[in-house]
Amino acid sequence: MFNFIYLLEASSGSRIMGFDMRFLAEIGIQWINTLVMILILAKFLYKPVRNFLKNRAEGVSQQLLAASNAEHTALSLKADYEGKLGGIEQEREDVLATANRVAKEKSELMLSEAQQDADKLRNRASNDIKREQERVKDDLKKEVIDLATMLAGRFAAVSLDKKSQDRLITEAISDIGNVKWLR
């Protein structure tokens, strides 16, 4: 093998890169430096990096677990809210039915009160009409009495012959015709 290295050294003049002893020593030193560096880094960084990765994996798993719990909680809240919304819909229908029933009862009460008020007004008007009719009848009776008294006074003032009697009756009837009769 050393013969091969010598052959490579001898032919180095015409080549760009020659494999002489110096080049091989530098490569060997670089390999040793790399191995020492790897060992040092492994000694000092392996445990911290491993712990970091382990902690990161645990953090990710905890976040996934928390997200799963949050999703479960959200789904249960969603189910509760949907149940409450269904209950609210039923409650709304109950409230509307109650409001309609109360409004109908109030409407019927108002109608019955209005009917009672109308009946009272009708009865009062009927009573007023009856009183007015009675008053008119009384006034008419007074007028008839006054006319009869006037006619009697005229009969008494004049001698009663047939011609005079007919004339007085005609005058009384014409006077009665001039009186305004209320019906």
Wavefront OBJ file of the C-alpha trace (Angstrom):
o trace
v 0.000 0.000 0.000
v 2.827 2.325 0.664
v 3.967 1.649 -2.900
v 0.674 2.991 -4.116
v 1.123 6.167 -2.075
v 4.610 6.621 -3.556
v 3.246 6.190 -7.027
v 0.670 8.842 -6.349
v 3.359 11.160 -5.002
v 5.548 10.654 -8.047
v 2.812 11.540 -10.459
v 1.736 14.695 -8.608
v 3.536 17.104 -10.917
v 1.147 16.811 -13.797
v -2.053 16.518 -11.781
v -4.131 19.243 -10.176
v -4.566 17.423 -6.935
v -1.857 15.153 -5.646
v -2.180 12.599 -2.918
v 1.079 13.225 -1.086
v 1.761 12.596 2.576
v 0.909 16.058 3.616
v -2.526 15.911 1.975
v -3.255 12.541 3.543
v -2.124 13.800 6.963
v -4.461 16.798 6.663
v -7.339 14.511 5.746
v -6.548 12.264 8.700
v -6.407 15.253 11.074
v -9.713 16.544 9.748
v -11.276 13.127 10.351
v -9.908 13.055 13.867
v -11.138 16.639 14.515
v -14.567 15.680 13.217
v -14.694 12.582 15.433
v -13.546 14.572 18.494
v -16.117 17.251 17.722
v -18.873 14.617 17.386
v -17.828 13.019 20.692
v -17.755 16.385 22.508
v -21.103 17.415 21.060
v -22.569 14.012 21.881
v -21.240 14.241 25.428
v -22.534 17.754 26.129
v -25.500 18.190 23.735
v -27.035 14.720 23.460
v -28.869 14.814 26.788
v -30.114 18.453 26.497
v -31.257 17.935 22.909
v -32.874 14.622 23.824
v -34.590 16.275 26.840
v -35.691 19.179 24.662
v -37.168 16.825 22.066
v -38.775 14.716 24.798
v -40.294 17.827 26.434
v -41.440 19.078 23.050
v -43.088 15.725 22.292
v -44.800 15.778 25.706
v -45.934 19.384 25.108
v -47.353 18.444 21.725
v -49.135 15.422 23.205
v -50.529 17.622 26.022
v -51.705 20.177 23.473
v -53.359 17.412 21.463
v -55.008 16.089 24.632
v -56.138 19.616 25.584
v -57.479 20.151 22.065
v -59.308 16.826 22.261
v -60.786 17.800 25.651
v -61.740 21.236 24.324
v -63.396 19.611 21.311
v -65.301 17.224 23.584
v -66.366 20.146 25.811
v -67.407 22.167 22.772
v -69.453 19.264 21.422
v -71.178 18.778 24.785
v -71.892 22.539 25.000
v -73.223 22.448 21.457
v -75.536 19.576 22.373
v -76.677 21.468 25.501
v -77.341 24.635 23.509
v -79.222 22.723 20.842
v -81.322 21.140 23.598
v -81.925 24.550 25.135
v -82.837 25.976 21.730
v -85.382 23.186 21.298
v -86.720 24.015 24.763
v -86.807 27.703 23.893
v -88.794 26.934 20.743
v -91.334 24.983 22.806
v -91.397 27.755 25.422
v -91.941 30.345 22.683
v -94.878 28.356 21.356
v -96.306 28.059 24.875
v -95.914 31.799 25.482
v -97.572 32.595 22.150
v -100.442 30.225 22.901
v -100.903 31.768 26.347
v -100.748 35.293 24.915
v -103.335 34.386 22.258
v -105.609 32.824 24.877
v -105.305 35.856 27.199
v -105.909 38.245 24.287
v -108.987 36.274 23.238
v -110.326 36.307 26.817
v -109.723 40.066 27.090
v -111.384 40.595 23.714
v -114.422 38.579 24.777
v -114.558 40.478 28.087
v -114.347 43.807 26.267
v -117.078 42.724 23.856
v -119.347 41.617 26.702
v -118.716 44.905 28.551
v -119.448 46.859 25.387
v -122.647 44.833 24.890
v -123.662 45.542 28.497
v -122.932 49.257 28.028
v -124.954 49.274 24.815
v -127.853 47.507 26.601
v -127.690 50.072 29.433
v -127.724 52.932 26.913
v -130.609 51.302 25.046
v -132.573 50.857 28.300
v -131.810 54.419 29.399
v -132.884 55.744 25.980
v -136.042 53.615 26.129
v -136.811 54.955 29.619
v -136.154 58.511 28.440
v -138.495 57.961 25.494
v -141.195 56.571 27.794
v -140.818 59.536 30.163
v -140.969 61.934 27.227
v -144.095 60.172 25.925
v -145.680 60.455 29.370
v -144.775 64.134 29.530
v -146.210 64.722 26.060
v -149.379 62.842 27.045
v -149.656 64.979 30.168
v -149.109 68.150 28.103
v -151.708 66.940 25.616
v -154.176 66.242 28.415
v -153.562 69.762 29.755
v -154.142 71.222 26.282
v -157.343 69.202 25.879
v -158.503 70.321 29.325
v -157.665 73.938 28.463
v -159.559 73.644 25.175
v -162.502 71.985 26.882
v -162.514 74.721 29.538
v -162.346 77.382 26.867
v -165.173 75.705 24.946
v -167.226 75.329 28.113
v -166.645 78.993 28.909
v -167.870 80.005 25.491
v -170.914 77.728 25.796
v -171.735 79.297 29.097
v -171.320 82.857 27.804
v -173.677 82.433 24.894
v -177.197 81.269 24.909
v -177.264 77.862 23.599
v -179.253 77.581 20.506
v -178.604 75.075 17.791
v -177.011 77.566 15.450
v -174.727 78.982 18.136
v -173.791 75.502 19.296
v -172.726 74.493 15.770
v -170.760 77.694 15.333
v -168.897 77.178 18.660
v -168.074 73.574 17.834
v -166.729 74.656 14.441
v -164.597 77.370 16.073
v -163.299 74.908 18.681
v -162.439 72.410 16.006
v -160.616 75.064 13.993
v -158.797 76.177 17.168
v -157.882 72.575 17.855
v -156.643 72.291 14.242
v -154.302 75.227 14.867
v -152.740 73.514 17.883
v -149.599 71.575 17.076
v -150.105 67.928 18.032
v -147.156 65.824 19.027
v -147.146 62.203 18.090
l 1 2 3 4 5 6 7 8 9 10 11 12 13 14 15 16 17 18 19 20 21 22 23 24 25 26 27 28 29 30 31 32 33 34 35 36 37 38 39 40 41 42 43 44 45 46 47 48 49 50 51 52 53 54 55 56 57 58 59 60 61 62 63 64 65 66 67 68 69 70 71 72 73 74 75 76 77 78 79 80 81 82 83 84 85 86 87 88 89 90 91 92 93 94 95 96 97 98 99 100 101 102 103 104 105 106 107 108 109 110 111 112 113 114 115 116 117 118 119 120 121 122 123 124 125 126 127 128 129 130 131 132 133 134 135 136 137 138 139 140 141 142 143 144 145 146 147 148 149 150 151 152 153 154 155 156 157 158 159 160 161 162 163 164 165 166 167 168 169 170 171 172 173 174 175 176 177 178 179 180 181 182 183
